[in-house]
Amino acid sequence: MELKDIDLNLLVVFNELLRQRRVSAVAATLGISQPAISNALNRLRKVLGDELFLRTSKGMTPTPFAETLAESVGYALGTLHDALNVKSGFDPSTSTRAFTVAMTDIGEIYFLPGLMKHLAKVAPGVSISTVRNQSDALRDEMERGNVDLAIGFLPDLKSGFFQRRLFRQKYVCLFRKGHPLAKTGMTTKAFLDSEHVSIVAEGTGHGMVDAAIQRAGHQRNVHLRVPHFVAVGHILQTTDLVAVVPEAYAVRTLAPFDLVSAPCPLKIPDITINVLWHARNHREPGNQWLRQLVFDEFSI
């Protein structure tokens, strides 16, 4: 098939149907009628020789062939959009651009103080919004251009993404200064006998902690599970619970919450903290500037 054989507008409809899965929603987004959307879909079906979408109780469900086209079509349309709207450059000193960066609550604690301090000096008009970096939703949001960068441990973001390593990170045990372990030391037996708080952090790679412990033939004595790290310091400060956390988080919470850390007696693989961006933004000047700033400020 040659490009001259297909109307680009049909691919725009295709891309929106992949994203929204409902003809009415696509019609509203593109500002055209529902019959026009249906007509465009029928034309594209004839050109490609596939049903592409099937009506189900959950909306318009893509066929396997449509799913194979999804990433390539989204990337191509995004690249074309950026090329038509790109500016000659990016001047951080005068820009008032608002960037959206995906990171966990650990990322906010570790990165944002230094990042915002640096931006105040070199780009006072630039603003940052953060969103959670749960990989399933994040992939779609970055493909659409709604999220500029992601920072963290995100092993599931591969195809269609670039990444640059900031630093490697090990896991440590974290507990209050008055904890009995502060005197006896953290042995394997003490670790397994202790009561733990487990941080689920769904959609990130941190679920590997319990998986690694189970592979070693052990099971933690978990008394509390929380979905994120934000309250862990407060919890550890007033209980005898133990948490297994990335060292960067431990460093930021030791003094404020009067905690201590110790090496984990069970082997948990180190993690790599990366800055990631979608291929559609690879050559976009503002994105290039921000990710280089993050790298220069935080890489080790």
C-alpha positions, 0 to 999 in steps of 0.5 A: 500500500502507498501513502497516496492510497489513504486519507490521513484524516482516516488515521486521525479517526483511527487513533482517536477510536483507539484512545476513546473507544466510543464513536460519540466521544470521538465525534465530540473530540474531532467536532464532526458528526457520529455518522461521519465517524462511522463513514470514515471507519468504513472507508478505512476498513475497506482500505486495510481489509480488516474490521479494525473495531468491533462493537462490544459492551465496553465500546469499540474494541480493536481487533488484533490487526488494529492493535498492531497498528496502534503504536506506529500510527500514534507515533507517526501522527504525533511526530507529524503534529510536532513537526507542524507546530515546532518552534525554532528553539526553546529559551528557558529564561523567557519561557512560561511553559508548563511541563508535566512530569510523572514520578512517584511520591518518592520522586517528589520528595527526592527530586522536586526540592532541587529541581524547583530551586534550580528552575527558579534560577534559570527558568523562573517562568517555567512551571511543573505539574506532577502525576503518578507514574503508574506504567499502564496509564502512563504509556498512553498519556506519554504517547498522547503528549500529555506527559513530557517526562517520567522519572523513576524505576519503570521497567515496563516502559520500553518500546517507543520510549527513550531513557537515560540513567540517573543513578542506581539504587539499593533497598535498605531497611528503615525503622525508628531510632528507638526500635529494638533492632537499633541495638541488636542489629538487622540479621535475617532472623530479626528481619523475618521476625519483625513486623513490616509495612509493605508499600505496594506502589502499584504500577511501578517496579517496587513490587519486586521487593516481596517477589525477591524475598519470596524467591529466596524462600522467605515471607515477610511478616506484613502487618500493614500495606499502603499504596504509596510512600508518603505516610511511611515516615510518619508510620515508622516514627511511632511504631515498631514496623520495619519498611524496605525502601529505596535508599534515596527515600531513606536519606530524605526521611532519616532526620525529619522522622528520627529514623535509622536505616540498615542494609537489608539482610536478604538480597534484593536487586538494585534498581535503576532510576531513569529519566524517560521520554516518548519518541514523539518528544525526542527532538522537541526543544523544550523536552530536550532542555528539561531532560538534560537539566534533570540529568545534569542535576541528578545523575551520579 
